[in-house]
Amino acid sequence: MNAIEIRNLSKSFRGMYAVDRLNMTVPQGAIYGFIGENGSGKSTTEKLICGHLVPDEGEIRLFGKDYTDPGVRVRVGALIENAGCFPGSSVYRNLMMQCINLGIENADEEIRRVLEIVRMEDNANLKFKSCSLGMKQRIGIAMALLGDPALLILDEPINGLDTDGMRIMREILVDITKKYGCTVLISSHILGELEKIATHYGIIRQGRMIMELSAEEMDSRAQVFTSLKTADMKAAFSILSKEYSDVRNEEGYIRIYDSDDTAGVVDLLMKNGHAVSEISKNKIGLEEYYVELMSKKEAE
């Protein structure tokens, strides 16, 4: 069973479509990276799934049921935009008020459970306004986890975080799926971080899904390349361009795409009097794959 199935979903504002006949499938237990430029329709799609907006047309099914079904709605937790906490109240008090709103029994036990998941069990008495950005984001996730949802929807939860904050967030999201069986739908512009945890991807452009693929499929499609430096980059580039079909100057390196023959490259340059100071085999990452895909779409 899939956690989310969307078919021909549309939502317009003042005659302009933010989501345009979107199709989307999120497998149960996945960390689904939802990718797209600003204004592509990511947040609108997430708000439609959460029931914050009403679609013009189309179908949303969660765990095999219509998304408006009361039984399925209680299985969804979300953090969209911000946590909505009271600044002067403690972390614990904010979570307690949310427990009351949700009608959660054994609230104290549930609060301690979610605080442990987000690594904040020692900060329960800290006022929300005194928390760092990373802590506030984790508090928002803790609030979304109250009631033990089966689906967690997160809109840009790692934006603005420092390196350590992003690492902690990655660990939390992996724990949520592996230890608690929760499906996570996460949008982010920080594709390098998303690539470290996502099991599936959905790429949206101008309100339409242009590609869905698993992390394994993404890896198999990613171009391999040899990256190198020499003392005379211009001369080396000229020599390599005669032998290989796709040679580029990128990020201070010569890159030879669709080739991982490092020994052959070194041998060719040595025969022409050029020593290689640095060489490695690589694959393009999610960010480069995304940029290349968008460039192709714009050219169509």
Secondary structure by P-SEA (a helix, b strand, c coil): cccbbbcbbbbbccccccccccccccccccbbbbbbcccccaaaaaaaaaccccccbbbbbccccccccaaaaaabbbbcccccccccccaaaaaaaaaaaacccaaaaaaaaaaaaaccccccccccccccaaaaaaaaaaaaacccccbbbbccccccccaaaaaaaaaaaaaaaaacbbbbbbbbcaaaaaaacccbbbbbccccccccccaaaaaaabbbbbbbccccaaaaaaaaaaccccccccccccccccccaaaaaaaaaaaacccccbbbbbcccaaaaaaaaaaaaaac
